[in-house]
């Protein structure tokens, strides 16, 4: 096996959006650094189920006509 083919795997701290932290092993950063998350399972709508909007205003043809219905081709 070749030497130095694997990245450095070390302990880091991860800080969640609510301020809680935990330690894990990672290849990110260097030993002892803190990874501050902007989005995590406690704040992202995919996990929390909040702020969901369903936009169903007709089919694709209706959406096309709504967007481009006012355009005309001038003959001349």
RAWO-V762475 format. One record per pair of residues at least 4 apart in sequence whose ideal C-beta (glycine too) atoms are under 6 Angstrom apart, sorted by the first residue. I is the first residue (numbers start at 1). J is the second residue. D is the distance in Angstrom with one decimal. If there is no record, write none. Layout:
i:I j:J d:D
i:I j:J d:D
This chain:
i:7 j:27 d:4.3
i:9 j:25 d:5.8
i:9 j:27 d:5.8
i:10 j:31 d:4.3
i:11 j:23 d:5.7
i:11 j:25 d:5.8
i:12 j:26 d:5.0
i:12 j:29 d:5.7
i:12 j:33 d:5.4
i:12 j:35 d:5.8
i:13 j:21 d:5.1
i:13 j:23 d:5.5
i:13 j:34 d:4.4
i:14 j:22 d:5.7
i:14 j:24 d:6.0
i:14 j:35 d:5.0
i:15 j:21 d:4.9
i:15 j:34 d:5.6
i:15 j:36 d:4.7
i:16 j:20 d:4.8
i:16 j:37 d:5.8
i:16 j:40 d:4.9
i:16 j:42 d:6.0
i:17 j:40 d:5.4
i:17 j:43 d:4.5
i:18 j:42 d:5.6
i:28 j:35 d:5.9
i:29 j:33 d:3.7
i:39 j:44 d:4.9
i:41 j:47 d:4.3
i:45 j:50 d:5.1
i:45 j:51 d:4.9
i:58 j:62 d:2.9
i:64 j:68 d:5.9
i:65 j:69 d:4.4
